[in-house]
């Protein structure tokens, strides 16, 4: 028996909760920027929220976003996997604005 919520086919939907103390923000401008602190090695998923349209890219401590990367619309919340089944794949996320400055909010989940 599972206590997880289920989809319309009654399959369990895995749900992760925000990690206390593991929220970050990135000021998103015309110059690409990334989170200052690497994601904790136990983090498997991050939730991101964009206050303005932006482009994002996952990577290591040198990752840089460009306007050719994945588009994240304004006022959008999205969960993104940063790890495979056993190890973390990405420790950072970079962002660059599409048109105006804003903020990328990041919640690490476990």
N, C-alpha and C positions, 0 to 999 in steps of 0.2 A: 504494500500500500504506500502511496506517496501523498505527501501533504503539499506538494507543489501545485500551482494552478495548472489547468489543462487547456489545450487548444480545442477547436471544434471537433477533432477526431479523438478526443479524450487522451491525447498524448501529453505527458508531463512537460511543462515549460520550465527549464532551469532558470532560477531567479537568483541574482547576486545582490548583496547589499553594499552600500557605500562603506568604505573603510574610514572609521573615525580618524581625523587628523591627516587624511591623504587627499585633500582637495587642493587644486592649483588653478591659477589663472594665467593666461598669456595675453598681453596687450597686442592686439592685431592692428598693424599699420601697413604702410606701403613697403616697409622693409620686413622680410621674413623674420619671425621670432619663434622660439621653442620654449617648452617648460624648463625651468631652472633645475629642478630636482628630478632625477631619474625616477621612473615608476618603481615602486617596491618590487623586489623579485617574486613576492607571493601574489602580486596583482596579475590577474588573467584577462580582465576586461576593464576598459575605461568607458565612462559615460561622458560625452562632450555636448556642450550647448553653445551655440553661436549667437551673439547679439547682432551681428551684421553678416552679410554674405561673405564667405571666405573660402580659401582653398587650403587643404590640409594634407600632410604627409607624415607617416610614421617612420621611425628610424632610430639611429644611435645618437650619440651626443654631438654629431656634426650634421644632423639632418637639416635640410633647408627646404621650405615650401616654395613652389612657383605657381604661377597662374595656369599651369598645365596639369596641376595635381587635382585631387578629388575635391569637388565642389560641395560645400556645406552651406545650405541656405540659412538666412537669418531666422531667428526664433525656432531653431530646430534642435531637438535633442536626439542623440544617436548613441547606441552602445557599440563599441569596437573592440574586437579581440586583440590583445597585445601579446598573447602567448599561445603556444601549441599545447598539447596534452601534458607535456612534462616540463618544458622550460620556457622562459620568457623570450620572445622574439624581438620585441621593440621596447625600448625604455623611454623614448621621447616622442613628442608630436610637435610638428612645426606648422605654423599658419601664416598666411599672408592675405590681406584684405582683397576683396573684389572691387570695392568702390569707396567705402568710407571706413574710418577707424572704428574699432570695437573691441570686444573681449571674447576670448574662448575660455569657457569654464570647463574644468576637467575634474571628474570624480573617479578615483580608483575604486574598484569593486573586488570583492572576494566572496 
